[in-house]
Amino acid sequence: DGLYSFHNLKLQESPSLLMSAVSSVASPSSALTINNNSSTVMSDFVSSSLSIANLWHARLGHPNDHVMKLVLTHCNISSSNKNSTGFCASCCMGKSHRLPSHTSTSVYSPLELIFTDLWGPSHITSYSGYKYYVSFIDAFSRYTWIYPIKSKAETMSVFQTFKSMVELQLNLKIKSVQSNWGGEYRPFSTLLASFGITHRLACPHTHYQNGVVERKHRHIIDLGLTLLHHASLPLQFWDYAFTTSVYLINRLSTASLKFATPFVTLFKKEPDYHFLKTFGCACFPLLRPYHTHKLNFHSQECLFLGYSSSHKGYKCLSSSGKVYISKDVLFNELRFPYPNLFPTSTSSVTNLDSYFSLNPNLSPPSVSSISQTSQVSDTA
């Protein structure tokens, strides 16, 4: 129709070229000439077809090849089924996105690979003064350890403590550690190399390559906030709630292990579920050894804050702020006494109702309320 002209495209071979093709059997040099001419014709044809495809690709707004062919067919525009737009730099510049990732099928042994990450900083300093926690996850069993810390600088020393503990307890060596390239983990490469441990790194801005520990963070935080809300505790107790969450998660079935538990997978024994109590409930530890007078009461109502990692006992917070660790504890799991034990601090601490309300108050606090809060905290 006169829209396109193909100056270098030869649709028919000349008679002399055809005659020379017939005599190519007797003349090898003529055959070489024919092959060269044929390859030139084919390259010209491919080049012309590619330029047409690129033109329509640009006209139609850079669609993919399949969509472009459907449009051309619908408009009765002739195109070769083999036409392709080739490589389009503009599509790369304007439509680049993350490529699909495949689930890892690697099988590990205990401590062959440890995932680690730092969570924080928390906008609320915990009851014990922490703002971060470091998590370590065994790729084989999904067993998790967390260590609350006050600053990022403690990350390396915490890892050395964890390494010494877990290698001695399991009588195995850590072979690889996987982390992101955050500032707290950059000195790790030298430290790990001194132990002969391989440091595996996630690509920058590719958090899903460290997806095991990222999902574990979400699980810990979700469960921790649930425990806090159920016990009507303020967010300052997030460190106790998170450590209790990990204690429970290690004893719960998980789909990543075909619904086995991390504790059983790693230690090859069943945990004691009868030892568990409701987080934040009322508890009455035996306090008689701490008394100096025989007429003092043997116990007092305390707040249950979880399980001790170094004792077979419970953490009990008294109204005086002391944390007692005891195995001789009686529980009332239907009562949550925090508002009664700490009536003066309930007005100064962050209330969970504002975080879980369907219509939270997002306006900034007034200057007077800030000054009153600071006065109460200074007095405490």
C-alpha positions as CSV (number, residue, x, y, z in Angstrom):
1,D,0.0,0.0,0.0
2,G,3.0,2.3,-0.3
3,L,3.5,2.8,3.5
4,Y,6.8,0.9,3.6
5,S,9.6,0.5,1.1
6,F,12.3,-2.2,1.4
7,H,15.3,-1.1,-0.7
8,N,17.6,-3.9,0.4
9,L,15.0,-6.7,0.3
10,K,15.1,-9.0,-2.7
11,L,11.9,-11.0,-3.1
12,Q,13.0,-13.0,-6.1
13,E,16.4,-14.3,-7.1
14,S,17.7,-13.3,-10.5
15,P,17.8,-16.0,-13.3
16,S,21.5,-15.9,-13.4
17,L,21.7,-16.6,-9.7
18,L,19.4,-19.6,-10.1
19,M,21.5,-20.9,-13.0
20,S,24.6,-20.5,-11.0
21,A,22.9,-22.5,-8.2
22,V,22.2,-25.4,-10.6
23,S,25.9,-25.4,-11.6
24,S,27.1,-25.2,-8.0
25,V,27.7,-28.9,-7.8
26,A,30.4,-28.6,-10.4
27,S,31.8,-25.3,-9.1
28,P,32.4,-25.2,-5.3
29,S,33.4,-21.5,-5.6
30,S,30.0,-20.7,-7.1
31,A,28.3,-22.4,-4.2
32,L,30.2,-20.2,-1.8
33,T,29.0,-17.1,-3.6
34,I,25.4,-18.3,-3.5
35,N,25.6,-19.0,0.2
36,N,27.0,-15.5,0.9
37,N,24.2,-13.9,-1.2
38,S,21.5,-15.9,0.6
39,S,22.7,-15.0,4.0
40,T,22.8,-11.4,3.0
41,V,19.1,-11.6,1.8
42,M,18.0,-13.3,5.1
43,S,19.8,-10.8,7.3
44,D,18.2,-7.9,5.3
45,F,14.8,-9.6,5.8
46,V,15.2,-10.1,9.5
47,S,16.4,-6.5,9.9
48,S,13.4,-5.1,8.1
49,S,11.0,-7.3,10.0
50,L,12.6,-6.3,13.3
51,S,12.3,-2.6,12.4
52,I,8.6,-3.0,11.6
53,A,8.0,-4.7,14.9
54,N,9.9,-2.1,16.8
55,L,7.9,0.7,15.1
56,W,4.6,-0.9,16.0
57,H,5.9,-1.6,19.5
58,A,6.6,2.1,19.9
59,R,3.3,3.2,18.4
60,L,1.3,0.9,20.7
61,G,3.0,2.1,23.9
62,H,5.5,-0.6,24.3
63,P,3.3,-3.6,25.0
64,N,4.6,-7.1,25.3
65,D,5.0,-9.2,22.1
66,H,1.9,-11.3,22.7
67,V,-0.4,-8.3,23.2
68,M,1.1,-6.5,20.1
69,K,0.5,-9.5,17.9
70,L,-3.1,-9.7,19.0
71,V,-3.6,-6.0,18.2
72,L,-2.0,-6.3,14.8
73,T,-4.1,-9.4,14.0
74,H,-7.3,-7.7,15.1
75,C,-6.5,-4.7,12.8
76,N,-5.6,-7.0,9.9
77,I,-2.0,-5.7,9.8
78,S,0.3,-8.3,8.3
79,S,3.0,-9.5,10.6
80,S,5.2,-12.5,10.8
81,N,4.5,-14.9,13.7
82,K,8.2,-14.9,14.3
83,N,8.4,-11.1,14.6
84,S,9.8,-9.9,17.9
85,T,10.6,-6.5,19.1
86,G,14.0,-7.7,20.4
87,F,15.6,-5.9,23.3
88,C,13.9,-2.6,24.3
89,A,16.0,-0.4,26.5
90,S,13.0,1.9,27.1
91,C,11.0,-0.9,28.5
92,C,13.8,-1.8,30.9
93,M,14.0,1.9,32.0
94,G,10.3,2.3,32.5
95,K,8.9,-1.1,33.5
96,S,11.7,-2.8,35.5
97,H,10.4,-4.7,38.5
98,R,11.4,-7.5,40.9
99,L,11.9,-10.8,39.2
100,P,10.1,-13.9,40.7
101,S,11.9,-15.8,43.4
102,H,11.7,-19.5,44.0
103,T,11.4,-21.2,47.3
104,S,14.6,-22.7,48.5
105,T,14.6,-26.5,48.5
106,S,18.0,-26.9,50.4
107,V,18.1,-29.3,53.2
108,Y,20.2,-28.4,56.3
109,S,21.5,-30.0,59.4
110,P,21.5,-28.5,62.8
111,L,23.5,-25.2,63.0
112,E,24.6,-25.6,59.4
113,L,22.9,-22.2,58.7
114,I,21.8,-19.6,61.2
115,F,19.6,-16.7,60.1
116,T,20.0,-13.5,62.1
117,D,18.6,-10.0,62.1
118,L,18.3,-6.9,64.3
119,W,14.8,-5.6,65.2
120,G,14.4,-2.0,66.3
121,P,14.6,0.6,67.5
122,S,11.4,0.6,69.4
123,H,9.8,3.9,69.8
124,I,9.1,2.9,73.4
125,T,12.0,1.9,75.7
126,S,11.1,-1.3,77.5
127,Y,10.6,-1.8,81.2
128,S,14.2,-3.0,81.4
129,G,15.7,-0.3,79.2
130,Y,15.9,-2.1,75.9
131,K,15.3,-0.7,72.4
132,Y,16.3,-3.6,70.2
133,Y,16.5,-7.3,70.1
134,V,18.7,-9.7,68.0
135,S,17.2,-12.9,66.7
136,F,18.9,-16.1,65.7
137,I,17.1,-18.9,63.8
138,D,18.4,-22.4,63.0
139,A,17.5,-23.2,59.4
140,F,17.1,-26.9,60.2
141,S,14.7,-26.7,63.1
142,R,13.4,-23.1,62.9
143,Y,14.3,-22.9,66.6
144,T,14.6,-19.2,67.6
145,W,16.7,-17.4,70.2
146,I,16.3,-13.6,70.9
147,Y,18.5,-11.3,73.0
148,P,17.1,-7.9,74.0
149,I,19.8,-5.2,73.7
150,K,20.1,-1.5,74.4
151,S,22.1,-0.4,71.4
152,K,23.2,-1.8,68.0
153,A,26.8,-1.9,69.2
154,E,26.0,-4.9,71.4
155,T,25.1,-7.1,68.3
156,M,28.6,-8.6,67.9
157,S,29.1,-9.4,71.5
158,V,25.7,-11.0,71.7
159,F,26.5,-13.2,68.7
160,Q,29.7,-14.4,70.4
161,T,27.7,-15.2,73.5
162,F,25.1,-17.1,71.4
163,K,27.8,-18.9,69.5
164,S,29.5,-20.2,72.6
165,M,26.3,-21.2,74.2
166,V,24.6,-23.0,71.3
167,E,27.8,-24.8,70.1
168,L,28.5,-26.2,73.6
169,Q,24.9,-27.2,74.2
170,L,24.4,-29.0,70.9
171,N,28.0,-30.2,70.5
172,L,28.0,-28.8,66.9
173,K,29.6,-26.0,65.1
174,I,27.9,-23.1,63.2
175,K,28.9,-23.4,59.6
176,S,27.2,-20.4,58.0
177,V,25.4,-17.2,59.1
178,Q,23.0,-15.3,56.9
179,S,22.2,-11.6,57.5
180,N,21.5,-8.4,55.6
181,W,24.2,-5.8,55.0
182,G,23.0,-3.5,57.8
183,G,25.6,-1.4,59.6
184,E,25.5,-3.6,62.7
185,Y,26.5,-6.7,60.6
186,R,29.3,-5.2,58.4
187,P,32.0,-6.1,61.0
188,F,30.6,-9.6,61.1
189,S,32.5,-10.8,58.0
190,T,35.9,-10.4,59.7
191,L,34.7,-12.0,63.0
192,L,33.1,-14.9,61.2
193,A,36.1,-15.4,59.0
194,S,38.2,-15.8,62.2
195,F,35.9,-18.7,63.2
196,G,35.9,-20.2,59.8
197,I,32.2,-19.4,59.4
198,T,30.8,-18.4,56.0
199,H,28.9,-15.1,56.0
200,R,26.0,-15.2,53.6
201,L,24.5,-11.8,52.7
202,A,21.1,-10.8,51.2
203,C,21.3,-8.4,48.3
204,P,20.7,-4.8,49.1
205,H,17.0,-3.8,49.3
206,T,16.0,-7.5,48.9
207,H,14.6,-8.2,52.3
208,Y,12.8,-11.3,51.1
209,Q,16.1,-13.1,50.6
210,N,16.2,-13.1,54.4
211,G,12.5,-13.9,54.5
212,V,12.8,-16.6,57.2
213,V,13.9,-14.1,59.9
214,E,11.7,-11.3,58.5
215,R,8.6,-13.5,58.9
216,K,9.8,-14.6,62.3
217,H,9.9,-10.9,63.4
218,R,6.3,-10.5,62.3
219,H,5.3,-13.7,64.2
220,I,7.1,-12.6,67.4
221,I,5.6,-9.0,67.3
222,D,2.1,-10.2,66.5
223,L,2.1,-12.7,69.3
224,G,3.8,-10.3,71.7
225,L,1.2,-7.5,71.1
226,T,-1.6,-10.0,71.6
227,L,-0.2,-11.1,74.9
228,L,0.1,-7.5,76.0
229,H,-3.4,-6.6,75.1
230,H,-4.9,-9.7,76.7
231,A,-3.1,-8.9,80.0
232,S,-3.9,-5.2,79.8
233,L,-0.2,-4.4,80.0
234,P,1.4,-1.2,78.6
235,L,3.9,-1.4,75.7
236,Q,6.8,-0.9,78.1
237,F,6.7,-4.6,78.8
238,W,7.3,-5.6,75.1
239,D,10.7,-7.2,76.0
240,Y,9.0,-9.7,78.4
241,A,6.2,-10.3,75.9
242,F,8.6,-10.9,73.0
243,T,10.8,-13.4,75.0
244,T,7.7,-15.2,76.1
245,S,6.4,-15.3,72.5
246,V,9.6,-16.9,71.4
247,Y,9.4,-19.4,74.2
248,L,5.9,-20.4,73.0
249,I,6.7,-20.3,69.3
250,N,9.5,-22.8,69.8
251,R,6.9,-25.2,71.3
252,L,4.1,-24.7,68.7
253,S,3.7,-26.7,65.5
254,T,4.7,-24.9,62.3
255,A,3.9,-25.6,58.6
256,S,7.5,-25.1,57.6
257,L,8.4,-28.3,59.5
258,K,5.3,-30.2,58.3
259,F,3.6,-29.2,61.6
260,A,6.3,-30.5,63.8
261,T,7.6,-28.3,66.6
262,P,11.0,-26.6,66.6
263,F,11.8,-27.8,70.1
264,V,11.2,-31.5,69.2
265,T,13.0,-31.1,65.9
266,L,16.2,-29.7,67.5
267,F,16.3,-31.4,70.9
268,K,14.6,-34.7,70.0
269,K,12.4,-34.6,73.1
270,E,8.9,-33.4,74.1
271,P,8.5,-30.1,76.0
272,D,6.6,-29.8,79.2
273,Y,3.3,-28.0,78.4
274,H,2.0,-28.3,81.9
275,F,4.6,-25.8,82.9
276,L,2.9,-23.1,80.8
277,K,0.8,-20.3,82.4
278,T,-1.1,-17.3,81.0
279,F,1.1,-14.3,80.5
280,G,0.3,-11.3,82.7
281,C,-2.0,-13.1,85.1
282,A,-1.9,-12.9,88.9
283,C,0.7,-15.1,90.6
284,F,1.7,-15.6,94.2
285,P,5.4,-16.7,94.6
286,L,6.7,-18.0,97.9
287,L,8.5,-15.0,99.5
288,R,9.1,-16.3,103.0
289,P,12.9,-16.7,102.4
290,Y,13.1,-13.0,101.6
291,H,11.4,-11.9,104.9
292,T,13.2,-10.9,108.1
293,H,10.2,-11.2,110.4
294,K,8.1,-14.3,111.1
295,L,4.8,-12.4,111.0
296,N,5.2,-11.3,107.4
297,F,2.9,-12.8,104.9
298,H,4.4,-15.7,103.0
299,S,3.5,-14.3,99.6
300,Q,2.0,-11.3,97.8
301,E,0.1,-10.8,94.6
302,C,2.5,-10.3,91.7
303,L,2.4,-10.1,87.9
304,F,3.5,-13.1,85.8
305,L,6.1,-11.9,83.2
306,G,7.3,-15.2,81.6
307,Y,9.8,-17.9,82.0
308,S,13.4,-17.7,83.1
309,S,16.0,-18.8,80.5
310,S,18.5,-19.9,83.2
311,H,16.1,-21.3,85.9
312,K,13.3,-23.7,85.9
313,G,11.0,-21.0,87.4
314,Y,8.7,-18.1,86.7
315,K,9.3,-14.4,86.6
316,C,7.0,-12.5,89.0
317,L,6.9,-8.7,89.2
318,S,5.8,-7.3,92.6
319,S,4.2,-4.0,93.2
320,S,7.6,-2.7,94.4
321,G,9.1,-3.2,91.0
322,K,11.2,-6.2,92.0
323,V,11.2,-9.3,89.8
324,Y,11.3,-12.6,91.7
325,I,12.2,-15.9,90.1
326,S,10.6,-18.9,91.8
327,K,9.3,-22.3,91.1
328,D,6.9,-22.2,94.1
329,V,4.2,-20.1,92.5
330,L,0.5,-20.2,92.7
331,F,-1.5,-18.7,89.7
332,N,-4.9,-17.1,89.2
333,E,-5.0,-17.2,85.4
334,L,-8.4,-15.5,85.4
335,R,-7.2,-12.3,87.0
336,F,-4.8,-9.7,85.4
337,P,-3.8,-7.4,88.2
338,Y,-1.6,-4.8,86.5
339,P,-4.0,-1.8,86.9
340,N,-4.4,-2.7,90.6
341,L,-0.7,-3.3,91.3
342,F,0.5,-0.1,89.5
343,P,-2.4,2.4,89.8
344,T,-0.1,5.5,89.7
345,S,1.8,4.4,86.6
346,T,-1.3,3.6,84.4
347,S,-1.8,7.3,83.6
348,S,1.9,7.8,82.6
349,V,2.4,4.7,80.5
350,T,1.3,4.2,77.0
351,N,-2.2,2.8,76.9
352,L,-2.8,-0.1,74.5
353,D,-6.4,0.9,73.9
354,S,-5.2,3.8,71.7
355,Y,-3.2,1.3,69.5
356,F,-5.9,-1.3,69.1
357,S,-8.9,1.1,68.8
358,L,-10.8,1.1,65.5
359,N,-10.7,4.9,65.6
360,P,-7.3,5.8,67.2
361,N,-6.5,9.3,68.2
362,L,-3.6,10.2,65.9
363,S,-3.3,13.8,67.0
364,P,0.0,14.8,68.7
365,P,-0.2,15.2,72.5
366,S,-0.5,18.6,74.0
367,V,2.4,20.4,75.7
368,S,0.7,20.2,79.1
369,S,0.2,16.4,78.8
370,I,3.8,16.0,77.8
371,S,5.1,18.0,80.8
372,Q,2.8,16.1,83.2
373,T,4.1,12.8,81.8
374,S,7.7,13.8,82.2
375,Q,7.0,15.0,85.7
376,V,5.4,11.6,86.6
377,S,8.3,9.7,85.1
378,D,10.9,11.8,86.9
379,T,9.1,11.2,90.2
380,A,9.0,7.5,89.5
